[in-house]
Amino acid sequence: MTAADGGDGARDAQPQTKRPPYEQARDELTELVRRLEAGGLTLEQSLQLWERGERLAAICTEWLEGARARLAEAMAHRAEGGDQTAPF
């Protein structure tokens, strides 16, 4: 499974799951950071949260890169004389 079809990359040794929406990944990442900053976790818990945070950060990056690519494509299409009523 690849990022294009909903996976979160080949970086993980864990089974691939459907990629969460950007907002969900961002919110979970924010909560993980809050928990890590609060402290009081065991080393193992901290490592697990950090690893999950790395995966979530990669998912967010994939979403943002995809959005940038879609916008660039739409803007290029418009510049080439495409749909002039498009909002960008």
N, CA and C atoms as an extended XYZ file, in Angstrom:
264
Properties=species:S:1:pos:R:3:atomname:S:1:resname:S:1:resid:I:1 pbc="F F F"
N         0.844       -1.165        0.000 N   MET     1
C         0.000        0.000        0.000 CA  MET     1
C         0.887        1.225        0.000 C   MET     1
N         0.532        2.234       -0.766 N   THR     2
C         1.323        3.456       -0.848 CA  THR     2
C         0.539        4.622       -0.302 C   THR     2
N         1.210        5.761       -0.198 N   ALA     3
C         0.539        6.964        0.280 CA  ALA     3
C        -0.611        7.339       -0.642 C   ALA     3
N        -0.460        7.055       -1.924 N   ALA     4
C        -1.489        7.426       -2.883 CA  ALA     4
C        -2.772        6.630       -2.681 C   ALA     4
N        -2.659        5.409       -2.154 N   ASP     5
C        -3.879        4.615       -1.985 CA  ASP     5
C        -4.274        4.464       -0.528 C   ASP     5
N        -3.807        5.375        0.320 N   GLY     6
C        -4.308        5.424        1.679 CA  GLY     6
C        -3.365        4.914        2.746 C   GLY     6
N        -2.207        4.376        2.380 N   GLY     7
C        -1.253        3.908        3.382 CA  GLY     7
C        -0.425        5.054        3.897 C   GLY     7
N         0.350        4.793        4.945 N   ASP     8
C         1.183        5.872        5.461 CA  ASP     8
C         2.651        5.575        5.222 C   ASP     8
N         2.961        4.945        4.091 N   GLY     9
C         4.342        4.759        3.679 CA  GLY     9
C         4.918        3.437        4.113 C   GLY     9
N         6.074        3.121        3.567 N   ALA    10
C         6.737        1.857        3.842 CA  ALA    10
C         7.684        1.972        5.025 C   ALA    10
N         7.676        3.102        5.728 N   ARG    11
C         8.573        3.304        6.856 CA  ARG    11
C         8.230        2.424        8.043 C   ARG    11
N         6.983        1.964        8.121 N   ASP    12
C         6.521        1.217        9.280 CA  ASP    12
C         6.656       -0.274        9.068 C   ASP    12
N         7.026       -0.977       10.136 N   ALA    13
C         7.055       -2.434       10.095 CA  ALA    13
C         5.691       -2.989       10.488 C   ALA    13
N         4.810       -2.119       10.992 N   GLN    14
C         3.490       -2.538       11.399 CA  GLN    14
C         2.588       -2.674       10.183 C   GLN    14
N         1.505       -3.456       10.320 N   PRO    15
C         0.566       -3.597        9.213 CA  PRO    15
C         0.017       -2.231        8.798 C   PRO    15
N        -0.204       -2.062        7.519 N   GLN    16
C        -0.705       -0.803        6.998 CA  GLN    16
C        -2.194       -0.666        7.319 C   GLN    16
N        -2.593        0.536        7.679 N   THR    17
C        -3.985        0.839        7.923 CA  THR    17
C        -4.365        2.009        7.044 C   THR    17
N        -5.655        2.241        6.931 N   LYS    18
C        -6.111        3.364        6.125 CA  LYS    18
C        -5.588        4.664        6.715 C   LYS    18
N        -5.128        5.547        5.864 N   ARG    19
C        -4.572        6.828        6.297 CA  ARG    19
C        -5.699        7.714        6.824 C   ARG    19
N        -5.540        8.248        8.046 N   PRO    20
C        -6.595        9.113        8.590 CA  PRO    20
C        -6.639       10.438        7.844 C   PRO    20
N        -7.756       11.142        7.917 N   PRO    21
C        -7.832       12.479        7.327 CA  PRO    21
C        -6.804       13.397        7.985 C   PRO    21
N        -6.421       14.436        7.268 N   TYR    22
C        -5.414       15.370        7.768 CA  TYR    22
C        -5.780       15.907        9.152 C   TYR    22
N        -7.007       16.382        9.305 N   GLU    23
C        -7.416       17.004       10.560 CA  GLU    23
C        -7.325       16.021       11.722 C   GLU    23
N        -7.708       14.780       11.497 N   GLN    24
C        -7.634       13.765       12.554 CA  GLN    24
C        -6.185       13.487       12.938 C   GLN    24
N        -5.309       13.348       11.937 N   ALA    25
C        -3.889       13.103       12.207 CA  ALA    25
C        -3.275       14.286       12.944 C   ALA    25
N        -3.599       15.493       12.521 N   ARG    26
C        -3.078       16.702       13.165 CA  ARG    26
C        -3.534       16.794       14.616 C   ARG    26
N        -4.815       16.536       14.852 N   ASP    27
C        -5.346       16.617       16.218 CA  ASP    27
C        -4.729       15.549       17.123 C   ASP    27
N        -4.564       14.341       16.591 N   GLU    28
C        -3.941       13.282       17.396 CA  GLU    28
C        -2.487       13.628       17.694 C   GLU    28
N        -1.792       14.178       16.713 N   LEU    29
C        -0.402       14.585       16.917 CA  LEU    29
C        -0.314       15.673       17.998 C   LEU    29
N        -1.222       16.621       17.956 N   THR    30
C        -1.253       17.675       18.972 CA  THR    30
C        -1.448       17.082       20.362 C   THR    30
N        -2.343       16.120       20.477 N   GLU    31
C        -2.595       15.476       21.763 CA  GLU    31
C        -1.374       14.680       22.228 C   GLU    31
N        -0.686       14.007       21.312 N   LEU    32
C         0.517       13.263       21.679 CA  LEU    32
C         1.595       14.200       22.218 C   LEU    32
N         1.775       15.314       21.564 N   VAL    33
C         2.771       16.294       22.019 CA  VAL    33
C         2.398       16.795       23.415 C   VAL    33
N         1.120       17.086       23.636 N   ARG    34
C         0.669       17.547       24.944 CA  ARG    34
C         0.984       16.513       26.024 C   ARG    34
N         0.711       15.237       25.724 N   ARG    35
C         0.974       14.173       26.689 CA  ARG    35
C         2.466       14.020       26.968 C   ARG    35
N         3.279       14.104       25.914 N   LEU    36
C         4.732       13.996       26.107 CA  LEU    36
C         5.266       15.167       26.925 C   LEU    36
N         4.780       16.368       26.640 N   GLU    37
C         5.240       17.548       27.369 CA  GLU    37
C         4.803       17.525       28.829 C   GLU    37
N         3.662       16.894       29.106 N   ALA    38
C         3.159       16.825       30.478 CA  ALA    38
C         4.034       15.938       31.354 C   ALA    38
N         4.735       14.979       30.731 N   GLY    39
C         5.617       14.097       31.488 CA  GLY    39
C         4.852       13.042       32.252 C   GLY    39
N         5.560       12.373       33.149 N   GLY    40
C         4.943       11.352       33.971 CA  GLY    40
C         4.773       10.010       33.284 C   GLY    40
N         5.337        9.845       32.119 N   LEU    41
C         5.230        8.600       31.369 CA  LEU    41
C         6.485        7.765       31.569 C   LEU    41
N         6.327        6.464       31.393 N   THR    42
C         7.511        5.613       31.416 CA  THR    42
C         8.293        5.844       30.128 C   THR    42
N         9.518        5.395       30.125 N   LEU    43
C        10.328        5.506       28.915 CA  LEU    43
C         9.654        4.784       27.755 C   LEU    43
N         9.140        3.594       28.011 N   GLU    44
C         8.479        2.820       26.951 CA  GLU    44
C         7.253        3.553       26.415 C   GLU    44
N         6.449        4.125       27.302 N   GLN    45
C         5.273        4.881       26.862 CA  GLN    45
C         5.692        6.091       26.023 C   GLN    45
N         6.714        6.789       26.478 N   SER    46
C         7.207        7.952       25.744 CA  SER    46
C         7.692        7.563       24.361 C   SER    46
N         8.419        6.461       24.271 N   LEU    47
C         8.909        6.001       22.966 CA  LEU    47
C         7.759        5.618       22.046 C   LEU    47
N         6.758        4.952       22.585 N   GLN    48
C         5.607        4.578       21.759 CA  GLN    48
C         4.874        5.811       21.242 C   GLN    48
N         4.687        6.794       22.107 N   LEU    49
C         4.028        8.024       21.671 CA  LEU    49
C         4.872        8.759       20.636 C   LEU    49
N         6.164        8.815       20.857 N   TRP    50
C         7.047        9.488       19.901 CA  TRP    50
C         6.990        8.802       18.536 C   TRP    50
N         7.030        7.461       18.520 N   GLU    51
C         6.970        6.723       17.254 CA  GLU    51
C         5.643        6.981       16.538 C   GLU    51
N         4.548        6.979       17.294 N   ARG    52
C         3.242        7.279       16.693 CA  ARG    52
C         3.239        8.712       16.170 C   ARG    52
N         3.821        9.622       16.913 N   GLY    53
C         3.898       11.008       16.469 CA  GLY    53
C         4.681       11.163       15.172 C   GLY    53
N         5.756       10.411       15.031 N   GLU    54
C         6.524       10.449       13.783 CA  GLU    54
C         5.670        9.988       12.601 C   GLU    54
N         4.895        8.918       12.813 N   ARG    55
C         4.018        8.423       11.738 CA  ARG    55
C         2.945        9.453       11.400 C   ARG    55
N         2.366       10.065       12.434 N   LEU    56
C         1.333       11.081       12.200 CA  LEU    56
C         1.907       12.302       11.483 C   LEU    56
N         3.107       12.719       11.860 N   ALA    57
C         3.745       13.859       11.189 CA  ALA    57
C         3.967       13.544        9.708 C   ALA    57
N         4.363       12.317        9.409 N   ALA    58
C         4.564       11.918        8.013 CA  ALA    58
C         3.238       11.932        7.255 C   ALA    58
N         2.169       11.492        7.896 N   ILE    59
C         0.848       11.503        7.268 CA  ILE    59
C         0.425       12.933        6.976 C   ILE    59
N         0.615       13.831        7.940 N   CYS    60
C         0.273       15.243        7.731 CA  CYS    60
C         1.075       15.833        6.575 C   CYS    60
N         2.344       15.504        6.513 N   THR    61
C         3.196       15.992        5.426 CA  THR    61
C         2.696       15.487        4.078 C   THR    61
N         2.328       14.214        4.008 N   GLU    62
C         1.794       13.656        2.760 CA  GLU    62
C         0.532       14.382        2.327 C   GLU    62
N        -0.374       14.637        3.264 N   TRP    63
C        -1.604       15.366        2.945 CA  TRP    63
C        -1.282       16.758        2.414 C   TRP    63
N        -0.383       17.474        3.104 N   LEU    64
C        -0.056       18.837        2.692 CA  LEU    64
C         0.642       18.871        1.335 C   LEU    64
N         1.544       17.926        1.098 N   GLU    65
C         2.215       17.867       -0.201 CA  GLU    65
C         1.205       17.564       -1.314 C   GLU    65
N         0.261       16.676       -1.026 N   GLY    66
C        -0.779       16.358       -2.012 CA  GLY    66
C        -1.647       17.567       -2.312 C   GLY    66
N        -1.992       18.315       -1.271 N   ALA    67
C        -2.805       19.518       -1.473 CA  ALA    67
C        -2.043       20.549       -2.298 C   ALA    67
N        -0.760       20.728       -1.998 N   ARG    68
C         0.060       21.673       -2.778 CA  ARG    68
C         0.116       21.266       -4.245 C   ARG    68
N         0.289       19.980       -4.492 N   ALA    69
C         0.371       19.489       -5.871 CA  ALA    69
C        -0.947       19.718       -6.603 C   ALA    69
N        -2.059       19.464       -5.927 N   ARG    70
C        -3.371       19.672       -6.560 CA  ARG    70
C        -3.600       21.148       -6.875 C   ARG    70
N        -3.215       22.024       -5.947 N   LEU    71
C        -3.358       23.454       -6.194 CA  LEU    71
C        -2.475       23.910       -7.353 C   LEU    71
N        -1.241       23.441       -7.377 N   ALA    72
C        -0.332       23.819       -8.463 CA  ALA    72
C        -0.872       23.348       -9.800 C   ALA    72
N        -1.424       22.146       -9.837 N   GLU    73
C        -1.989       21.617      -11.076 CA  GLU    73
C        -3.187       22.448      -11.524 C   GLU    73
N        -4.056       22.801      -10.594 N   ALA    74
C        -5.229       23.605      -10.936 CA  ALA    74
C        -4.825       24.993      -11.409 C   ALA    74
N        -3.829       25.576      -10.750 N   MET    75
C        -3.376       26.910      -11.154 CA  MET    75
C        -2.716       26.866      -12.524 C   MET    75
N        -1.949       25.817      -12.790 N   ALA    76
C        -1.316       25.674      -14.107 CA  ALA    76
C        -2.376       25.484      -15.186 C   ALA    76
N        -3.400       24.702      -14.888 N   HIS    77
C        -4.487       24.475      -15.845 CA  HIS    77
C        -5.182       25.792      -16.172 C   HIS    77
N        -5.424       26.587      -15.160 N   ARG    78
C        -6.079       27.881      -15.369 CA  ARG    78
C        -5.184       28.806      -16.177 C   ARG    78
N        -3.876       28.815      -15.876 N   ALA    79
C        -2.935       29.675      -16.596 CA  ALA    79
C        -2.837       29.290      -18.070 C   ALA    79
N        -3.097       28.023      -18.372 N   GLU    80
C        -3.034       27.548      -19.756 CA  GLU    80
C        -4.351       27.782      -20.478 C   GLU    80
N        -5.253       28.543      -19.896 N   GLY    81
C        -6.508       28.839      -20.560 CA  GLY    81
C        -7.626       27.897      -20.168 C   GLY    81
N        -7.468       27.209      -19.067 N   GLY    82
C        -8.516       26.303      -18.587 CA  GLY    82
C        -9.685       27.097      -18.030 C   GLY    82
N       -10.415       26.502      -17.145 N   ASP    83
C       -11.615       27.082      -16.560 CA  ASP    83
C       -11.272       28.388      -15.835 C   ASP    83
N       -11.669       29.501      -16.412 N   GLN    84
C       -11.381       30.813      -15.833 CA  GLN    84
C       -12.315       31.172      -14.697 C   GLN    84
N       -13.342       30.345      -14.450 N   THR    85
C       -14.252       30.616      -13.354 CA  THR    85
C       -13.802       29.932      -12.063 C   THR    85
N       -12.730       29.133      -12.157 N   ALA    86
C       -12.209       28.455      -10.960 CA  ALA    86
C       -11.775       29.498       -9.950 C   ALA    86
N       -11.920       29.207       -8.660 N   PRO    87
C       -11.612       30.208       -7.638 CA  PRO    87
C       -10.146       30.518       -7.464 C   PRO    87
N        -9.242       29.826       -8.136 N   PHE    88
C        -7.817       30.142       -8.010 CA  PHE    88
C        -7.134       30.055       -9.325 C   PHE    88
